[in-house]
Amino acid sequence: MAFFSQKKNTAVRAIHKESAKLNVGVYGDETGIVLAVHNTEKAMALSEKGTYVFRVSRYATKPQISSAIEKMYGIHVVGVRVVNVRGKTVVIGRNKGRTSDWRKAMITLRKGEVIKE
């Protein structure tokens, strides 16, 4: 029954792994949270209404995403919605694989504000 004792520390290890993957430094550097702007037809339609879509780190929380966007663009974030997108199964020849899971964040700005790229 020795293998059950290893499960006690798994929650603590998971928290340390998540914080390490975010690249959040001691000085509050949040460069690893927002990865890219997500450009699709639906995202472009939402941007006209004041909601912008970004690809973010899989381990980022809503407050971290909000503060990173505010620092990057100098705007005020009203709301953050987050969706975990599952990777797709891909078949190439006889090899079967899977694309990576990723996280999408929809950022709602204060009325009248626009992100200029």
N, C-alpha and C positions, 0 to 999 in steps of 0.2 A: 504494500500500500504506500510505498514511498513516492510514487509518482503524483499522488494527490497533494503533497506538500508544496509542489512547485506552483500551484495555481493561486496561492496566497498573494504573491507579489506581481501577478500579471497585470492587475489594474494599475499599479504604480508604474510598471515598466511602460505600459501603453501611453500613459500621460507624458512621460519623459520623451518617448519616441515622437509623439505628436508635436510637442513644443520644439523639438530639435528640427523637425521637417519644415517648420514655419519660417525659419531663419530670423526669428525675433531676437534681436541682440539685446545686450545689457542696456544700451543707450536708447532703446525704443525704436530701433530700425525695423521697419515693416515692409521691406522690399519683396519678400517671398510670398505675400498674401495675394495681391492682385497679379494674375499672370498675363492676361490679355483681354482685349475688347472682343466680345463675341458678335460677329457681323453676320446676320442672317436677315431674311426678309421680315420675319416677325420682330426681330430686334430693332430693325430700322423703323418699323411702324410704331413700336413702343417708344422709340427715342423722340418721335414727334409729340408724344403725350407727356414727356418729362421723365420717362423711365429708361434707364440704360442697363445693358446686359454685359457682364464680365465673366471671364473664366477665372476662378479663384482656387486657392489651395484647398485640397480635400479636407484639411484639418482646421481651417479658419472658422472662427465664430462670427456671428453677426456684428457684435461691437468692434471686433478687429477689422472686419471688412469696411464698416462705416468710417472708422477713423483713418484707415489707409486711403480711401477714396477722397475724404475731405483734405488730407495732407497733399495728395498728388495733384488734385485739380483746384483746390482752394474754393470749394463750394460747400453748401449745407445739405446733408443727407437727411431726408425725412423718414424713409423706411428702407429696410433691406429684406428681401425674400430670397431664400436659398433653395436650390433644387440639386439633389444628388443624381447625376446622370450615369446610368450603368453602361459599361463598355459593350460593344457589339461583338458577336461571334463572327470571325472571318475565316473563310476557307480559301487557301491559295494552293492549287493543285491538290495534292492529297494531304497536305498539312492543315491542321485546324488550330486556330489561335483565337485570341481575344484582344480587342483594343482596351486601353486603360479606362478605368472609371474616372470621372471628373466631376467638378462641382461648378454650378452656374449660380451667379448672384445677380438679382434684378434690383437695381438701386433706383429709388424714387427721390427726386430732388425737390427742393422748395420751389413753389410756383414762381415762374419767371426766370429761373436759373437754367443755364444751358452749358453743357460740356463742349468746349471747342477743341477739336483735335488737330 
